[in-house]
């Protein structure tokens, strides 16, 4: 059983409040890339093995989200994770991996847990695996108009960024929500995105100045829009065509950054 674990991209992210328990309230347009990790499930006692570019440094102990997902589902399986995405990088790698485990177990006949959000705020949207407007602390998902198949470049400067540290560095937590999602193609999507932000980006740039360099590099190589995803430090650029995106990814890779040319995925992650 093979399950894709695509990168989760916050095309826009507004911080709209903070609950009494300390959790921040978000309003985010979430999409997925065609690039990501891969999970393989086979029969056997619960175990986890790793390979891939970013497997080194990723723990395979009991706290790994893949193992926690299987335990939450009450299932036994041998899990192999190919880790292609950077760790602690704002593109939902761990959540995408855990969601892929849950989808794979469901295909093997196990029931999905009633409370997958126990594993993390991004688990519900990653489990759905399709573009959505995500609100609250991640529990409220609403459909959005179909996204155009835009070429995209993902870039990470090689710096892990702590999500709690980024939230702690916010200047304010009471921003207005997103405008109502409404677009019909690439141009109208870009026009809509221009009216939005990632409210975590300024704080992340103060913590990791290299994010500013990444965004400037994406712009200089033809991105129609560049922005940080999630709490960073991965950034994305949206491009007009595949050739321009591929040239940009190659150029940014030569600077020693992780960079991959991909595109916005249109449908659910499950195949």
C-alpha positions as CSV (number, residue, x, y, z in Angstrom):
1,X,0.0,0.0,0.0
2,X,1.6,3.3,-1.1
3,X,0.2,6.7,-0.1
4,X,1.4,10.1,-1.2
5,X,2.0,12.7,1.5
6,X,2.0,15.9,-0.5
7,X,3.4,19.2,0.8
8,X,0.7,21.4,2.4
9,X,0.9,25.0,1.3
10,X,-0.7,27.9,3.1
11,X,-1.3,30.2,0.1
12,X,-2.7,32.7,2.6
13,X,-2.8,32.7,6.4
14,X,-4.4,35.3,8.6
15,X,-4.2,35.2,12.4
16,X,-7.6,36.3,13.6
17,X,-7.6,35.8,17.4
18,X,-6.4,33.7,20.3
19,X,-8.4,31.5,22.6
20,X,-8.3,31.5,26.3
21,X,-6.3,28.3,26.3
22,X,-3.5,30.0,24.2
23,X,-4.3,28.4,20.8
24,X,-4.3,30.9,17.9
25,X,-7.3,31.2,15.6
26,X,-6.4,31.1,11.9
27,X,-8.1,31.7,8.6
28,X,-6.0,30.1,5.8
29,X,-6.3,29.0,2.2
30,X,-4.6,25.6,2.1
31,X,-3.5,23.9,-1.0
32,X,-1.2,20.9,-1.8
33,X,1.8,20.5,-4.1
34,X,2.4,17.5,-6.4
35,X,5.7,17.0,-4.5
36,X,5.9,15.4,-1.1
37,X,6.8,12.4,1.0
38,X,5.7,8.8,0.4
39,X,4.4,6.3,2.9
40,X,4.4,2.5,2.3
41,X,2.4,0.2,4.5
42,X,2.7,-3.6,4.7
43,X,1.4,-6.2,7.1
44,X,3.4,-6.7,10.3
45,X,3.8,-5.5,13.8
46,X,3.9,-1.7,14.2
47,X,7.3,-0.4,13.1
48,X,8.8,2.5,11.2
49,X,11.7,2.7,8.8
50,X,13.0,5.8,7.0
51,X,14.9,6.8,3.9
52,X,15.0,9.9,1.7
53,X,16.9,13.1,1.6
54,X,15.6,14.3,5.0
55,X,15.5,11.0,6.8
56,X,18.6,11.8,8.8
57,X,17.7,13.7,11.9
58,X,14.0,12.6,11.8
59,X,13.3,10.4,14.9
60,X,11.8,7.0,14.4
61,X,10.9,6.6,18.1
62,X,7.5,6.4,19.7
63,X,6.8,10.1,19.3
64,X,7.0,10.0,15.5
65,X,3.6,11.1,14.1
66,X,3.4,8.1,11.7
67,X,3.5,5.7,14.7
68,X,1.2,7.9,16.7
69,X,-1.3,7.9,13.8
70,X,-1.3,4.1,13.6
71,X,-1.8,3.8,17.4
72,X,-4.7,6.3,17.3
73,X,-6.3,4.2,14.6
74,X,-5.7,1.1,16.7
75,X,-3.9,-0.6,13.8
76,X,-0.7,-2.6,13.4
77,X,1.4,-2.1,10.2
78,X,5.0,-1.9,9.1
79,X,5.4,1.7,7.9
80,X,8.2,2.9,5.6
81,X,8.5,6.7,5.2
82,X,10.5,8.2,2.3
83,X,11.2,11.7,3.6
84,X,11.6,14.1,0.7
85,X,10.4,17.3,2.4
86,X,12.5,19.4,4.9
87,X,11.7,19.0,8.6
88,X,10.1,21.8,10.6
89,X,9.6,23.8,7.5
90,X,6.0,25.1,7.4
91,X,4.7,22.7,4.7
92,X,3.0,20.1,7.0
93,X,5.5,17.3,6.4
94,X,4.8,15.4,9.6
95,X,1.1,16.1,9.4
96,X,1.0,15.0,5.8
97,X,2.9,11.8,6.7
98,X,0.5,11.0,9.6
99,X,-2.5,11.7,7.4
100,X,-1.1,9.4,4.7
101,X,-0.7,6.6,7.3
102,X,-4.4,7.1,8.3
103,X,-5.6,7.0,4.7
104,X,-3.5,3.9,3.9
105,X,-4.9,2.1,7.0
106,X,-8.4,3.1,6.0
107,X,-7.8,1.5,2.6
108,X,-6.6,-1.6,4.4
109,X,-9.9,-1.8,6.3
110,X,-9.2,0.1,9.5
111,X,-11.5,2.8,10.7
112,X,-10.4,6.4,10.7
113,X,-10.2,7.8,14.3
114,X,-12.9,10.1,15.4
115,X,-10.5,12.7,16.6
116,X,-7.5,12.9,14.2
117,X,-6.9,16.5,15.3
118,X,-5.4,15.1,18.5
119,X,-2.3,14.5,16.4
120,X,-2.1,18.2,15.3
121,X,-4.0,21.1,13.9
122,X,-3.0,20.3,10.3
123,X,-4.1,16.7,10.4
124,X,-7.8,17.2,9.3
125,X,-6.9,19.3,6.2
126,X,-4.0,16.9,5.3
127,X,-6.3,13.9,5.7
128,X,-8.8,15.5,3.3
129,X,-5.9,16.3,1.0
130,X,-7.8,18.8,-1.2
131,X,-7.7,22.6,-1.3
132,X,-9.8,24.1,1.5
133,X,-10.4,27.2,3.7
134,X,-9.2,26.2,7.1
135,X,-10.4,28.1,10.1
136,X,-10.4,28.0,13.9
137,X,-7.5,25.9,15.1
138,X,-7.7,23.8,12.0
139,X,-11.0,22.0,12.7
140,X,-13.2,24.0,10.4
141,X,-12.8,23.1,6.7
142,X,-14.8,24.7,3.9
143,X,-14.6,24.0,0.2
144,X,-13.1,26.6,-2.2
145,X,-13.4,27.1,-5.9
146,X,-11.1,24.9,-8.0
147,X,-7.5,26.0,-8.1
148,X,-5.8,26.5,-11.5
149,X,-2.9,24.1,-12.2
150,X,-0.2,26.7,-11.6
151,X,3.5,25.9,-11.7
152,X,5.1,26.4,-8.3
153,X,8.6,26.4,-6.8
154,X,9.2,25.5,-3.2
155,X,12.3,26.8,-1.5
156,X,13.8,26.2,1.9
157,X,17.0,28.0,3.1
158,X,18.0,25.0,5.2
159,X,16.9,26.5,8.6
160,X,14.4,24.7,10.8
161,X,12.0,27.1,12.4
162,X,10.0,26.4,15.6
163,X,6.3,27.1,15.2
164,X,5.8,28.2,18.8
165,X,8.7,30.6,18.5
166,X,7.1,32.3,15.5
167,X,3.7,32.6,17.2
168,X,5.5,34.0,20.3
169,X,7.1,36.7,18.1
170,X,3.8,38.0,16.6
171,X,3.1,41.7,17.0
172,X,-0.7,41.2,17.0
173,X,-3.2,38.4,16.8
174,X,-6.4,40.2,15.8
175,X,-6.2,40.5,12.1
176,X,-9.2,40.5,9.8
177,X,-10.3,37.2,8.2
178,X,-9.6,36.3,4.6
179,X,-11.9,37.8,1.9
180,X,-14.5,35.4,0.6
181,X,-12.7,32.9,-1.7
182,X,-13.6,33.7,-5.3
183,X,-11.5,33.1,-8.5
184,X,-11.9,31.5,-11.9
185,X,-8.4,31.0,-13.1
186,X,-4.7,32.0,-12.5
187,X,-5.1,35.7,-12.9
188,X,-8.1,36.0,-10.6
189,X,-6.5,33.7,-8.0
190,X,-3.4,35.9,-8.0
191,X,-5.6,39.0,-7.7
192,X,-7.3,37.5,-4.7
193,X,-4.0,36.4,-3.1
194,X,-2.7,40.0,-3.5
195,X,-5.4,41.0,-1.0
196,X,-4.2,38.5,1.6
197,X,-1.0,37.8,3.6
198,X,0.7,35.3,5.7
199,X,0.6,37.0,9.1
200,X,3.4,34.7,10.4
201,X,5.8,35.9,7.7
202,X,7.1,39.1,9.3
203,X,7.8,37.4,12.6
204,X,9.5,34.5,10.8
205,X,11.7,36.9,8.8
206,X,12.9,38.5,12.0
207,X,13.9,35.1,13.4
208,X,15.4,33.8,10.1
209,X,16.5,36.7,7.8
210,X,17.3,34.2,5.0
211,X,13.6,34.0,4.4
212,X,13.7,37.5,3.0
213,X,16.6,36.5,0.7
214,X,14.5,33.5,-0.6
215,X,11.5,35.6,-1.4
216,X,13.6,38.2,-3.2
217,X,15.3,35.4,-5.2
218,X,11.9,33.9,-6.2
219,X,10.8,37.4,-7.4
220,X,14.0,37.9,-9.3
221,X,13.5,34.6,-11.2
222,X,10.0,35.4,-12.4
223,X,7.5,34.5,-9.6
224,X,4.2,36.2,-10.0
225,X,3.7,35.9,-6.3
226,X,6.1,34.7,-3.6
227,X,5.2,34.1,0.0
228,X,6.2,32.0,3.0
229,X,4.1,28.9,3.8
230,X,2.8,28.2,7.3
231,X,5.3,29.2,10.0
232,X,8.2,28.8,7.6
233,X,10.9,28.7,6.7
234,X,9.8,27.2,3.3
235,X,8.6,29.7,0.8
236,X,6.7,29.3,-2.5
237,X,6.6,31.1,-5.8
238,X,3.8,30.8,-8.3
239,X,4.9,31.0,-12.0
240,X,3.4,31.4,-15.4
241,X,4.9,28.3,-17.0
242,X,6.8,25.1,-16.1
243,X,10.0,26.1,-17.9
244,X,10.3,29.3,-15.9
245,X,9.6,27.5,-12.7
246,X,12.2,24.8,-13.5
247,X,14.9,27.4,-14.3
248,X,14.1,29.2,-11.0
249,X,14.4,26.0,-9.0
250,X,17.7,25.1,-10.6
251,X,19.1,28.6,-10.0
252,X,18.0,28.6,-6.4
253,X,19.4,25.1,-5.8
254,X,22.8,26.4,-6.9
255,X,22.6,28.8,-3.9
256,X,22.7,25.8,-1.6
257,X,19.0,26.0,-0.8
258,X,16.5,23.1,-1.1
259,X,14.4,24.0,-4.2
260,X,11.9,21.9,-6.2
261,X,9.7,22.8,-9.2
262,X,6.2,21.4,-8.8
263,X,2.6,22.6,-9.2
264,X,-0.6,23.0,-7.3
265,X,-2.5,19.8,-7.0
266,X,-6.2,19.8,-7.9
267,X,-7.7,16.8,-6.2
268,X,-7.4,14.7,-3.1
269,X,-4.1,13.2,-2.1
270,X,-5.5,9.7,-1.9
271,X,-4.9,7.7,-5.1
